[in-house]
Amino acid sequence: MAQWTMKAERDQKAMGQSYDTNRWKRVDDWDARTLRLDRFAVEDPENGFSAFRGSADPSPSVGIKAGKVASMDGVASEDFDLIDAFIATYHVDPEIAEEAMAIPSEQLARMLVDMNVPRTDLTRLARGLTPAKLAEAVAQLNAMEIAFAYSKMRARQSPGNQAHVTNAKDDPLQLAADAAIAVALGFDEIETTMRVARNSWSNALACCVGS
């Protein structure tokens, strides 16, 4: 038994030495990256740097008057900006809004990840939810649950491939060129990411122009 234990220890030590010998330096760099360790950024809701639950986020609400959206998330219809007006006109269904908004956000979140709840039930309720209510419901989910909900809700008539168009410098000219190539190669969708958040508008515009 002692001989077997000593042999196992020798084999383990040899394997460790072999692993260290063949380990690439860039693997060490990857292991040390703060992004991998989820320490890249710290949420700061008070200053508006928060994916969910920002201090300035509106509370979900809707007001229906004469069959039309009179207010949404604390904003009266006469104060709607272009996006608010579009959502109120083409998304929110006044006949469903009060019913859907009365459902607790936690319950909506559970429905999103419950395989026994049909997608059709959720799409019907979604037509009565305001942006703040939708955000509040999704904020209840973790990353894996969001992926499940995304897969459940995003039904496609036919499969398609998505191209990831990005570059390290957020160069809009290169993004536009790469987006054009992606379309020429037959990709149905284009997505992008960025290293600097304030470059989001130029990245999106470049991909739109190029595609």
N, CA and C atoms as a LAMMPS dump frame, in Angstrom:
ITEM: TIMESTEP
0
ITEM: NUMBER OF ATOMS
633
ITEM: BOX BOUNDS ff ff ff
-5.0000000000000000e+02 5.0000000000000000e+02
-5.0000000000000000e+02 5.0000000000000000e+02
-5.0000000000000000e+02 5.0000000000000000e+02
ITEM: ATOMS id mol type element x y z
1 1 1 N 0.83 -1.202 0
2 1 2 C 0 0 0
3 1 3 C 0.867 1.256 0
4 2 1 N 1.94 1.211 0.846
5 2 2 C 2.846 2.359 0.929
6 2 3 C 3.567 2.573 -0.392
7 3 1 N 3.968 1.443 -1.046
8 3 2 C 4.653 1.56 -2.336
9 3 3 C 3.725 2.175 -3.389
10 4 1 N 2.468 1.744 -3.373
11 4 2 C 1.501 2.287 -4.34
12 4 3 C 1.307 3.783 -4.121
13 5 1 N 1.227 4.205 -2.835
14 5 2 C 1.053 5.622 -2.517
15 5 3 C 2.239 6.44 -2.991
16 6 1 N 3.458 5.92 -2.771
17 6 2 C 4.657 6.63 -3.186
18 6 3 C 4.714 6.751 -4.702
19 7 1 N 4.315 5.689 -5.39
20 7 2 C 4.318 5.722 -6.86
21 7 3 C 3.306 6.752 -7.369
22 8 1 N 2.126 6.807 -6.749
23 8 2 C 1.098 7.767 -7.156
24 8 3 C 1.582 9.193 -6.963
25 9 1 N 2.281 9.436 -5.855
26 9 2 C 2.805 10.771 -5.589
27 9 3 C 3.849 11.159 -6.623
28 10 1 N 4.723 10.188 -7.001
29 10 2 C 5.754 10.46 -8.007
30 10 3 C 5.11 10.775 -9.356
31 11 1 N 4.07 9.99 -9.716
32 11 2 C 3.391 10.214 -10.993
33 11 3 C 2.713 11.582 -11.019
34 12 1 N 2.078 11.943 -9.905
35 12 2 C 1.391 13.23 -9.828
36 12 3 C 2.389 14.383 -9.945
37 13 1 N 3.534 14.236 -9.282
38 13 2 C 4.566 15.271 -9.343
39 13 3 C 5.116 15.403 -10.754
40 14 1 N 5.297 14.261 -11.409
41 14 2 C 5.809 14.282 -12.781
42 14 3 C 4.82 14.956 -13.726
43 15 1 N 3.535 14.667 -13.543
44 15 2 C 2.505 15.284 -14.369
45 15 3 C 2.475 16.797 -14.149
46 16 1 N 2.622 17.219 -12.883
47 16 2 C 2.638 18.646 -12.578
48 16 3 C 3.806 19.348 -13.24
49 17 1 N 4.982 18.712 -13.212
50 17 2 C 6.157 19.295 -13.84
51 17 3 C 5.971 19.375 -15.354
52 18 1 N 5.377 18.314 -15.932
53 18 2 C 5.134 18.306 -17.371
54 18 3 C 4.159 19.409 -17.766
55 19 1 N 3.135 19.596 -16.941
56 19 2 C 2.145 20.645 -17.219
57 19 3 C 2.789 22.023 -17.172
58 20 1 N 3.619 22.255 -16.13
59 20 2 C 4.284 23.548 -15.999
60 20 3 C 5.252 23.79 -17.155
61 21 1 N 5.889 22.734 -17.623
62 21 2 C 6.851 22.864 -18.725
63 21 3 C 6.153 23.275 -20.007
64 22 1 N 4.982 22.705 -20.252
65 22 2 C 4.269 22.957 -21.507
66 22 3 C 3.286 24.128 -21.424
67 23 1 N 3.182 24.736 -20.26
68 23 2 C 2.215 25.82 -20.076
69 23 3 C 2.685 27.076 -20.795
70 24 1 N 1.815 27.63 -21.606
71 24 2 C 2.156 28.846 -22.344
72 24 3 C 2.081 30.059 -21.425
73 25 1 N 2.94 31.037 -21.683
74 25 2 C 2.953 32.251 -20.884
75 25 3 C 1.629 33 -20.995
76 26 1 N 1.003 32.975 -22.169
77 26 2 C -0.246 33.714 -22.331
78 26 3 C -1.381 33.112 -21.494
79 27 1 N -1.271 31.819 -21.137
80 27 2 C -2.263 31.229 -20.247
81 27 3 C -2.171 31.88 -18.873
82 28 1 N -0.942 32.159 -18.427
83 28 2 C -0.771 32.869 -17.16
84 28 3 C -1.402 34.257 -17.239
85 29 1 N -1.223 34.916 -18.395
86 29 2 C -1.812 36.249 -18.577
87 29 3 C -3.332 36.174 -18.537
88 30 1 N -3.889 35.154 -19.148
89 30 2 C -5.355 34.991 -19.146
90 30 3 C -5.867 34.789 -17.72
91 31 1 N -5.155 33.954 -16.967
92 31 2 C -5.592 33.666 -15.605
93 31 3 C -5.566 34.901 -14.718
94 32 1 N -4.683 35.834 -15.044
95 32 2 C -4.533 37.027 -14.208
96 32 3 C -5.435 38.18 -14.634
97 33 1 N -6.146 38.037 -15.735
98 33 2 C -6.976 39.126 -16.22
99 33 3 C -8.145 39.399 -15.267
100 34 1 N -8.348 40.657 -14.988
101 34 2 C -9.444 41.015 -14.083
102 34 3 C -10.797 40.727 -14.716
103 35 1 N -10.886 40.788 -16.056
104 35 2 C -12.169 40.513 -16.712
105 35 3 C -12.607 39.08 -16.449
106 36 1 N -11.656 38.16 -16.505
107 36 2 C -11.972 36.757 -16.247
108 36 3 C -12.413 36.567 -14.8
109 37 1 N -11.829 37.332 -13.901
110 37 2 C -12.135 37.199 -12.485
111 37 3 C -13.34 38.032 -12.066
112 38 1 N -14.018 38.631 -13.038
113 38 2 C -15.224 39.412 -12.782
114 38 3 C -14.934 40.584 -11.856
115 39 1 N -13.76 41.185 -12.028
116 39 2 C -13.423 42.378 -11.255
117 39 3 C -13.139 43.547 -12.19
118 40 1 N -13.682 43.456 -13.4
119 40 2 C -13.39 44.475 -14.407
120 40 3 C -14.04 45.808 -14.061
121 41 1 N -15.238 45.775 -13.525
122 41 2 C -15.943 47.008 -13.184
123 41 3 C -16.857 46.744 -11.998
124 42 1 N -17.035 47.756 -11.214
125 42 2 C -17.909 47.677 -10.048
126 42 3 C -19.12 48.567 -10.304
127 43 1 N -20.317 48.014 -10.123
128 43 2 C -21.525 48.797 -10.35
129 43 3 C -21.603 49.961 -9.366
130 44 1 N -22.061 51.088 -9.885
131 44 2 C -22.192 52.304 -9.081
132 44 3 C -23.551 52.929 -9.388
133 45 1 N -24.631 52.391 -8.798
134 45 2 C -25.984 52.858 -9.131
135 45 3 C -26.193 54.347 -8.895
136 46 1 N -25.542 54.913 -7.884
137 46 2 C -25.752 56.317 -7.567
138 46 3 C -25.3 57.232 -8.7
139 47 1 N -24.301 56.783 -9.467
140 47 2 C -23.797 57.58 -10.583
141 47 3 C -24.264 57.049 -11.932
142 48 1 N -25.261 56.169 -11.896
143 48 2 C -25.844 55.693 -13.135
144 48 3 C -25.129 54.539 -13.79
145 49 1 N -24.084 53.978 -13.154
146 49 2 C -23.355 52.866 -13.744
147 49 3 C -23.871 51.571 -13.148
148 50 1 N -24.985 51.088 -13.707
149 50 2 C -25.616 49.891 -13.169
150 50 3 C -26.47 49.255 -14.253
151 51 1 N -26.316 47.945 -14.422
152 51 2 C -27.116 47.257 -15.424
153 51 3 C -28.593 47.263 -15.042
154 52 1 N -28.875 47.054 -13.769
155 52 2 C -30.237 47.074 -13.259
156 52 3 C -30.258 47.822 -11.937
157 53 1 N -31.443 48.237 -11.564
158 53 2 C -31.654 48.876 -10.255
159 53 3 C -30.83 50.151 -10.07
160 54 1 N -30.788 50.986 -11.08
161 54 2 C -30.138 52.274 -10.948
162 54 3 C -30.979 53.198 -10.087
163 55 1 N -30.327 54.133 -9.417
164 55 2 C -31.051 55.02 -8.511
165 55 3 C -32.037 55.926 -9.247
166 56 1 N -31.796 56.174 -10.525
167 56 2 C -32.678 57.048 -11.301
168 56 3 C -33.69 56.272 -12.15
169 57 1 N -33.692 54.95 -12.024
170 57 2 C -34.631 54.138 -12.813
171 57 3 C -36.065 54.427 -12.383
172 58 1 N -36.98 54.591 -13.34
173 58 2 C -38.376 54.856 -12.981
174 58 3 C -39.082 53.618 -12.452
175 59 1 N -40.099 53.83 -11.654
176 59 2 C -40.928 52.72 -11.173
177 59 3 C -41.95 52.371 -12.241
178 60 1 N -42.232 51.078 -12.429
179 60 2 C -43.19 50.676 -13.46
180 60 3 C -44.591 51.2 -13.169
181 61 1 N -45.227 51.77 -14.167
182 61 2 C -46.611 52.23 -14.026
183 61 3 C -47.182 52.483 -15.412
184 62 1 N -48.501 52.415 -15.499
185 62 2 C -49.166 52.729 -16.762
186 62 3 C -50.527 53.334 -16.459
187 63 1 N -50.906 54.302 -17.251
188 63 2 C -52.22 54.92 -17.128
189 63 3 C -52.949 54.84 -18.452
190 64 1 N -54.144 54.298 -18.438
191 64 2 C -54.943 54.158 -19.665
192 64 3 C -56.147 55.084 -19.578
193 65 1 N -56.353 55.852 -20.618
194 65 2 C -57.477 56.785 -20.665
195 65 3 C -58.05 56.801 -22.069
196 66 1 N -59.358 56.536 -22.151
197 66 2 C -60.045 56.504 -23.454
198 66 3 C -59.375 55.541 -24.424
199 67 1 N -58.923 54.409 -23.892
200 67 2 C -58.335 53.385 -24.747
201 67 3 C -56.937 53.698 -25.234
202 68 1 N -56.272 54.689 -24.639
203 68 2 C -54.921 55.051 -25.048
204 68 3 C -54.026 55.175 -23.813
205 69 1 N -52.729 55.078 -24.051
206 69 2 C -51.765 55.196 -22.961
207 69 3 C -51.629 56.665 -22.584
208 70 1 N -52.086 57.007 -21.381
209 70 2 C -52.027 58.397 -20.923
210 70 3 C -50.745 58.691 -20.151
211 71 1 N -50.146 57.669 -19.582
212 71 2 C -48.869 57.819 -18.882
213 71 3 C -48.162 56.474 -18.851
214 72 1 N -46.852 56.524 -18.73
215 72 2 C -46.066 55.289 -18.75
216 72 3 C -44.805 55.482 -17.931
217 73 1 N -44.636 54.654 -16.933
218 73 2 C -43.453 54.697 -16.069
219 73 3 C -43.213 56.087 -15.492
220 74 1 N -44.313 56.711 -15.056
221 74 2 C -44.209 57.996 -14.393
222 74 3 C -44.125 59.203 -15.303
223 75 1 N -44.245 58.999 -16.611
224 75 2 C -44.166 60.103 -17.574
225 75 3 C -45.515 60.248 -18.268
226 76 1 N -46.055 61.46 -18.268
227 76 2 C -47.332 61.725 -18.936
228 76 3 C -47.144 61.708 -20.447
229 77 1 N -48.2 61.37 -21.161
230 77 2 C -48.104 61.22 -22.611
231 77 3 C -47.622 62.489 -23.307
232 78 1 N -48.012 63.663 -22.774
233 78 2 C -47.577 64.907 -23.409
234 78 3 C -46.079 65.159 -23.234
235 79 1 N -45.441 64.414 -22.326
236 79 2 C -44.003 64.56 -22.113
237 79 3 C -43.199 63.412 -22.717
238 80 1 N -43.857 62.525 -23.472
239 80 2 C -43.157 61.411 -24.099
240 80 3 C -42.095 61.922 -25.072
241 81 1 N -40.934 61.264 -25.062
242 81 2 C -39.971 61.522 -26.134
243 81 3 C -40.319 60.599 -27.299
244 82 1 N -39.485 60.587 -28.326
245 82 2 C -39.791 59.815 -29.535
246 82 3 C -39.924 58.324 -29.239
247 83 1 N -39.022 57.807 -28.405
248 83 2 C -39.049 56.377 -28.099
249 83 3 C -40.274 56.035 -27.258
250 84 1 N -40.572 56.864 -26.254
251 84 2 C -41.763 56.629 -25.421
252 84 3 C -43.019 56.598 -26.282
253 85 1 N -43.125 57.571 -27.188
254 85 2 C -44.31 57.66 -28.039
255 85 3 C -44.445 56.431 -28.931
256 86 1 N -43.324 55.949 -29.443
257 86 2 C -43.354 54.763 -30.304
258 86 3 C -43.816 53.547 -29.51
259 87 1 N -43.255 53.365 -28.302
260 87 2 C -43.625 52.22 -27.462
261 87 3 C -45.103 52.284 -27.083
262 88 1 N -45.56 53.468 -26.691
263 88 2 C -46.952 53.622 -26.271
264 88 3 C -47.92 53.389 -27.425
265 89 1 N -47.498 53.748 -28.627
266 89 2 C -48.382 53.623 -29.795
267 89 3 C -48.369 52.224 -30.393
268 90 1 N -47.184 51.635 -30.497
269 90 2 C -47.061 50.385 -31.242
270 90 3 C -46.781 49.15 -30.397
271 91 1 N -46.461 49.329 -29.128
272 91 2 C -46.177 48.148 -28.3
273 91 3 C -47.238 47.908 -27.226
274 92 1 N -47.493 48.891 -26.391
275 92 2 C -48.398 48.693 -25.263
276 92 3 C -49.835 48.561 -25.749
277 93 1 N -50.455 47.441 -25.408
278 93 2 C -51.853 47.193 -25.755
279 93 3 C -52.729 47.616 -24.577
280 94 1 N -53.529 48.665 -24.737
281 94 2 C -54.356 49.156 -23.621
282 94 3 C -55.291 48.106 -23.038
283 95 1 N -55.69 47.114 -23.844
284 95 2 C -56.616 46.087 -23.362
285 95 3 C -55.92 45.069 -22.456
286 96 1 N -54.615 44.988 -22.527
287 96 2 C -53.87 44.004 -21.746
288 96 3 C -53.056 44.666 -20.642
289 97 1 N -52.766 45.952 -20.799
290 97 2 C -51.8 46.635 -19.939
291 97 3 C -52.103 46.499 -18.452
292 98 1 N -53.32 46.789 -18.036
293 98 2 C -53.632 46.765 -16.61
294 98 3 C -53.502 45.36 -16.034
295 99 1 N -53.922 44.358 -16.79
296 99 2 C -53.788 42.967 -16.34
297 99 3 C -52.324 42.57 -16.213
298 100 1 N -51.535 42.897 -17.23
299 100 2 C -50.127 42.495 -17.23
300 100 3 C -49.325 43.226 -16.165
301 101 1 N -49.592 44.535 -16.007
302 101 2 C -48.825 45.322 -15.046
303 101 3 C -49.135 44.932 -13.608
304 102 1 N -50.281 44.312 -13.375
305 102 2 C -50.661 43.902 -12.016
306 102 3 C -49.916 42.648 -11.567
307 103 1 N -49.303 41.926 -12.487
308 103 2 C -48.573 40.709 -12.134
309 103 3 C -47.227 41.09 -11.523
310 104 1 N -46.892 40.57 -10.34
311 104 2 C -45.596 40.894 -9.722
312 104 3 C -44.434 40.53 -10.636
313 105 1 N -43.402 41.353 -10.629
314 105 2 C -42.248 41.118 -11.502
315 105 3 C -41.58 39.78 -11.203
316 106 1 N -41.559 39.379 -9.936
317 106 2 C -40.976 38.086 -9.576
318 106 3 C -41.733 36.942 -10.234
319 107 1 N -43.059 37.074 -10.319
320 107 2 C -43.86 36.032 -10.958
321 107 3 C -43.593 35.987 -12.452
322 108 1 N -43.459 37.144 -13.07
323 108 2 C -43.14 37.188 -14.496
324 108 3 C -41.788 36.541 -14.769
325 109 1 N -40.83 36.793 -13.879
326 109 2 C -39.499 36.211 -14.04
327 109 3 C -39.566 34.689 -13.965
328 110 1 N -40.346 34.175 -13.022
329 110 2 C -40.474 32.717 -12.905
330 110 3 C -41.164 32.126 -14.133
331 111 1 N -42.121 32.849 -14.673
332 111 2 C -42.804 32.371 -15.874
333 111 3 C -41.846 32.276 -17.058
334 112 1 N -40.886 33.181 -17.109
335 112 2 C -39.911 33.176 -18.206
336 112 3 C -39.049 31.923 -18.208
337 113 1 N -38.753 31.391 -17.02
338 113 2 C -37.864 30.231 -16.942
339 113 3 C -38.621 28.936 -16.644
340 114 1 N -39.939 29.006 -16.647
341 114 2 C -40.763 27.82 -16.401
342 114 3 C -41.144 27.212 -17.747
343 115 1 N -40.632 26.011 -18.009
344 115 2 C -40.908 25.379 -19.304
345 115 3 C -42.376 24.969 -19.454
346 116 1 N -43.12 24.994 -18.347
347 116 2 C -44.536 24.65 -18.415
348 116 3 C -45.411 25.844 -18.786
349 117 1 N -44.829 27.034 -18.839
350 117 2 C -45.571 28.222 -19.25
351 117 3 C -45.326 28.445 -20.736
352 118 1 N -46.356 28.37 -21.568
353 118 2 C -46.171 28.518 -23.015
354 118 3 C -45.652 29.902 -23.386
355 119 1 N -44.859 29.956 -24.424
356 119 2 C -44.338 31.223 -24.926
357 119 3 C -45.473 32.153 -25.328
358 120 1 N -46.539 31.6 -25.864
359 120 2 C -47.658 32.429 -26.317
360 120 3 C -48.292 33.212 -25.173
361 121 1 N -48.322 32.624 -23.971
362 121 2 C -48.857 33.334 -22.814
363 121 3 C -47.995 34.547 -22.477
364 122 1 N -46.701 34.368 -22.59
365 122 2 C -45.779 35.444 -22.245
366 122 3 C -45.771 36.55 -23.3
367 123 1 N -45.852 36.18 -24.562
368 123 2 C -45.871 37.207 -25.609
369 123 3 C -47.141 38.049 -25.499
370 124 1 N -48.242 37.423 -25.096
371 124 2 C -49.477 38.181 -24.909
372 124 3 C -49.318 39.188 -23.766
373 125 1 N -48.77 38.728 -22.632
374 125 2 C -48.585 39.623 -21.49
375 125 3 C -47.556 40.718 -21.79
376 126 1 N -46.541 40.374 -22.569
377 126 2 C -45.484 41.343 -22.875
378 126 3 C -46.037 42.572 -23.584
379 127 1 N -47.118 42.406 -24.326
380 127 2 C -47.708 43.543 -25.046
381 127 3 C -48.383 44.53 -24.093
382 128 1 N -48.485 44.151 -22.83
383 128 2 C -49.063 45.061 -21.859
384 128 3 C -48.062 45.58 -20.846
385 129 1 N -46.784 45.257 -21.032
386 129 2 C -45.75 45.651 -20.071
387 129 3 C -44.97 46.869 -20.564
388 130 1 N -44.709 47.787 -19.658
389 130 2 C -43.918 48.966 -19.992
390 130 3 C -42.43 48.632 -19.912
391 131 1 N -41.566 49.486 -20.46
392 131 2 C -40.119 49.21 -20.392
393 131 3 C -39.61 49.009 -18.968
394 132 1 N -40.066 49.831 -18.021
395 132 2 C -39.601 49.692 -16.639
396 132 3 C -40.051 48.368 -16.033
397 133 1 N -41.225 47.915 -16.382
398 133 2 C -41.735 46.645 -15.859
399 133 3 C -40.938 45.479 -16.453
400 134 1 N -40.646 45.559 -17.741
401 134 2 C -39.851 44.517 -18.382
402 134 3 C -38.459 44.442 -17.757
403 135 1 N -37.859 45.602 -17.534
404 135 2 C -36.519 45.629 -16.937
405 135 3 C -36.546 45.092 -15.513
406 136 1 N -37.579 45.416 -14.78
407 136 2 C -37.697 44.948 -13.402
408 136 3 C -37.849 43.437 -13.344
409 137 1 N -38.578 42.869 -14.298
410 137 2 C -38.755 41.416 -14.337
411 137 3 C -37.449 40.713 -14.688
412 138 1 N -36.747 41.22 -15.697
413 138 2 C -35.496 40.593 -16.123
414 138 3 C -34.419 40.728 -15.05
415 139 1 N -34.494 41.794 -14.256
416 139 2 C -33.507 42.011 -13.197
417 139 3 C -33.563 40.93 -12.126
418 140 1 N -34.641 40.154 -12.101
419 140 2 C -34.757 39.072 -11.116
420 140 3 C -33.947 37.845 -11.526
421 141 1 N -33.501 37.8 -12.777
422 141 2 C -32.861 36.6 -13.306
423 141 3 C -31.336 36.696 -13.26
424 142 1 N -30.68 35.551 -13.118
425 142 2 C -29.23 35.53 -13.258
426 142 3 C -28.877 35.281 -14.724
427 143 1 N -27.591 35.24 -15.035
428 143 2 C -27.155 35.149 -16.43
429 143 3 C -27.674 33.88 -17.112
430 144 1 N -27.648 32.76 -16.415
431 144 2 C -28.103 31.51 -17.012
432 144 3 C -29.607 31.537 -17.265
433 145 1 N -30.351 32.096 -16.326
434 145 2 C -31.801 32.188 -16.495
435 145 3 C -32.173 33.131 -17.635
436 146 1 N -31.414 34.211 -17.784
437 146 2 C -31.65 35.132 -18.899
438 146 3 C -31.421 34.421 -20.226
439 147 1 N -30.376 33.597 -20.3
440 147 2 C -30.1 32.853 -21.531
441 147 3 C -31.247 31.89 -21.853
442 148 1 N -31.774 31.24 -20.825
443 148 2 C -32.909 30.333 -21.028
444 148 3 C -34.126 31.107 -21.524
445 149 1 N -34.412 32.239 -20.865
446 149 2 C -35.563 33.05 -21.255
447 149 3 C -35.407 33.582 -22.671
448 150 1 N -34.188 33.977 -23.006
449 150 2 C -33.905 34.488 -24.357
450 150 3 C -34.19 33.41 -25.399
451 151 1 N -33.722 32.198 -25.117
452 151 2 C -33.946 31.092 -26.044
453 151 3 C -35.43 30.777 -26.179
454 152 1 N -36.139 30.897 -25.078
455 152 2 C -37.573 30.582 -25.078
456 152 3 C -38.378 31.62 -25.849
457 153 1 N -38.047 32.886 -25.67
458 153 2 C -38.867 33.961 -26.222
459 153 3 C -38.499 34.335 -27.647
460 154 1 N -37.268 34.086 -28.05
461 154 2 C -36.837 34.547 -29.372
462 154 3 C -37.022 33.437 -30.398
463 155 1 N -38.244 33.249 -30.803
464 155 2 C -38.551 32.223 -31.801
465 155 3 C -38.194 32.726 -33.196
466 156 1 N -37.644 31.836 -34.014
467 156 2 C -37.273 32.204 -35.383
468 156 3 C -38.06 31.359 -36.366
469 157 1 N -38.454 31.996 -37.473
470 157 2 C -39.159 31.241 -38.513
471 157 3 C -38.206 30.277 -39.203
472 158 1 N -36.956 30.694 -39.358
473 158 2 C -35.94 29.835 -39.964
474 158 3 C -34.598 30.118 -39.301
475 159 1 N -33.725 29.125 -39.183
476 159 2 C -32.425 29.319 -38.542
477 159 3 C -31.557 30.3 -39.334
478 160 1 N -30.638 30.942 -38.651
479 160 2 C -29.722 31.854 -39.326
480 160 3 C -28.438 31.991 -38.535
481 161 1 N -27.397 32.441 -39.192
482 161 2 C -26.1 32.619 -38.557
483 161 3 C -25.873 34.083 -38.203
484 162 1 N -25.216 34.305 -37.084
485 162 2 C -24.934 35.657 -36.619
486 162 3 C -23.435 35.916 -36.698
487 163 1 N -23.069 37.076 -37.233
488 163 2 C -21.659 37.454 -37.33
489 163 3 C -21.319 38.409 -36.194
490 164 1 N -20.153 38.198 -35.604
491 164 2 C -19.67 39.102 -34.548
492 164 3 C -18.653 40.041 -35.19
493 165 1 N -19.001 41.306 -35.321
494 165 2 C -18.145 42.292 -35.971
495 165 3 C -17.588 43.238 -34.913
496 166 1 N -16.297 43.177 -34.671
497 166 2 C -15.691 44.027 -33.648
498 166 3 C -14.211 44.154 -33.919
499 167 1 N -13.576 45.141 -33.29
500 167 2 C -12.127 45.239 -33.326
501 167 3 C -11.652 45.947 -32.064
502 168 1 N -10.398 45.753 -31.738
503 168 2 C -9.865 46.198 -30.45
504 168 3 C -9.89 47.714 -30.296
505 169 1 N -9.832 48.461 -31.397
506 169 2 C -9.767 49.92 -31.311
507 169 3 C -11.117 50.607 -31.522
508 170 1 N -12.181 49.82 -31.692
509 170 2 C -13.503 50.391 -31.97
510 170 3 C -13.441 51.34 -33.163
511 171 1 N -12.709 50.94 -34.181
512 171 2 C -12.546 51.761 -35.384
513 171 3 C -13.804 51.623 -36.258
514 172 1 N -14.595 52.694 -36.409
515 172 2 C -15.851 52.574 -37.154
516 172 3 C -15.653 52.232 -38.629
517 173 1 N -14.566 52.704 -39.229
518 173 2 C -14.32 52.384 -40.636
519 173 3 C -14.061 50.897 -40.824
520 174 1 N -13.265 50.33 -39.94
521 174 2 C -13.001 48.896 -40.017
522 174 3 C -14.259 48.095 -39.709
523 175 1 N -15.056 48.564 -38.736
524 175 2 C -16.307 47.888 -38.411
525 175 3 C -17.254 47.874 -39.604
526 176 1 N -17.35 49.011 -40.294
527 176 2 C -18.236 49.092 -41.462
528 176 3 C -17.768 48.142 -42.561
529 177 1 N -16.462 48.097 -42.766
530 177 2 C -15.921 47.203 -43.796
531 177 3 C -16.174 45.739 -43.441
532 178 1 N -15.936 45.4 -42.175
533 178 2 C -16.156 44.018 -41.737
534 178 3 C -17.638 43.646 -41.79
535 179 1 N -18.512 44.604 -41.469
536 179 2 C -19.954 44.338 -41.541
537 179 3 C -20.383 44.073 -42.974
538 180 1 N -19.82 44.821 -43.911
539 180 2 C -20.151 44.616 -45.324
540 180 3 C -19.702 43.234 -45.785
541 181 1 N -18.52 42.823 -45.34
542 181 2 C -18.024 41.491 -45.7
543 181 3 C -18.919 40.413 -45.102
544 182 1 N -19.352 40.62 -43.848
545 182 2 C -20.213 39.638 -43.192
546 182 3 C -21.507 39.434 -43.973
547 183 1 N -22.093 40.542 -44.431
548 183 2 C -23.327 40.436 -45.224
549 183 3 C -23.048 39.729 -46.548
550 184 1 N -21.925 40.06 -47.157
551 184 2 C -21.571 39.426 -48.433
552 184 3 C -21.375 37.922 -48.273
553 185 1 N -20.94 37.505 -47.089
554 185 2 C -20.736 36.082 -46.824
555 185 3 C -22.03 35.369 -46.437
556 186 1 N -23.11 36.135 -46.288
557 186 2 C -24.407 35.515 -46.056
558 186 3 C -24.89 35.478 -44.628
559 187 1 N -24.258 36.212 -43.721
560 187 2 C -24.737 36.233 -42.341
561 187 3 C -26.046 37.013 -42.249
562 188 1 N -27.003 36.458 -41.505
563 188 2 C -28.323 37.077 -41.378
564 188 3 C -28.343 38.21 -40.357
565 189 1 N -27.457 38.132 -39.372
566 189 2 C -27.44 39.123 -38.301
567 189 3 C -26.004 39.546 -38.016
568 190 1 N -25.897 40.763 -37.475
569 190 2 C -24.59 41.276 -37.087
570 190 3 C -24.688 41.818 -35.673
571 191 1 N -23.733 41.471 -34.851
572 191 2 C -23.675 42.021 -33.497
573 191 3 C -22.279 42.561 -33.259
574 192 1 N -22.148 43.442 -32.274
575 192 2 C -20.84 43.996 -31.96
576 192 3 C -20.716 44.222 -30.465
577 193 1 N -19.507 44.308 -30.013
578 193 2 C -19.217 44.689 -28.634
579 193 3 C -18.169 45.792 -28.673
580 194 1 N -17.901 46.4 -27.539
581 194 2 C -16.92 47.486 -27.52
582 194 3 C -16.163 47.48 -26.208
583 195 1 N -14.982 48.059 -26.234
584 195 2 C -14.176 48.146 -25.022
585 195 3 C -14.563 49.379 -24.207
586 196 1 N -15.026 50.415 -24.896
587 196 2 C -15.392 51.663 -24.236
588 196 3 C -16.87 51.922 -24.477
589 197 1 N -17.657 52.066 -23.418
590 197 2 C -19.111 52.157 -23.534
591 197 3 C -19.552 53.342 -24.395
592 198 1 N -18.833 54.463 -24.3
593 198 2 C -19.278 55.643 -25.049
594 198 3 C -19.082 55.494 -26.554
595 199 1 N -18.417 54.424 -26.985
596 199 2 C -18.268 54.171 -28.416
597 199 3 C -19.447 53.377 -28.976
598 200 1 N -20.422 53.086 -28.156
599 200 2 C -21.515 52.211 -28.598
600 200 3 C -22.262 52.786 -29.796
601 201 1 N -22.501 54.102 -29.791
602 201 2 C -23.274 54.695 -30.888
603 201 3 C -22.53 54.586 -32.215
604 202 1 N -21.211 54.824 -32.187
605 202 2 C -20.444 54.762 -33.447
606 202 3 C -20.284 53.324 -33.922
607 203 1 N -20.152 52.384 -32.974
608 203 2 C -20.09 50.973 -33.358
609 203 3 C -21.382 50.54 -34.027
610 204 1 N -22.502 50.918 -33.414
611 204 2 C -23.803 50.524 -33.976
612 204 3 C -24.016 51.15 -35.342
613 205 1 N -23.683 52.422 -35.465
614 205 2 C -23.856 53.112 -36.746
615 205 3 C -22.963 52.516 -37.823
616 206 1 N -21.713 52.196 -37.466
617 206 2 C -20.788 51.621 -38.43
618 206 3 C -21.303 50.273 -38.936
619 207 1 N -21.793 49.437 -38.027
620 207 2 C -22.309 48.126 -38.432
621 207 3 C -23.565 48.29 -39.294
622 208 1 N -24.384 49.272 -38.956
623 208 2 C -25.6 49.51 -39.736
624 208 3 C -25.252 49.964 -41.148
625 209 1 N -24.33 50.916 -41.259
626 209 2 C -23.921 51.429 -42.579
627 209 3 C -23.265 50.339 -43.405
628 210 1 N -22.343 49.621 -42.778
629 210 2 C -21.624 48.588 -43.508
630 210 3 C -22.539 47.459 -43.97
631 211 1 N -23.463 47.073 -43.131
632 211 2 C -24.352 45.955 -43.489
633 211 3 C -25.373 46.372 -44.529
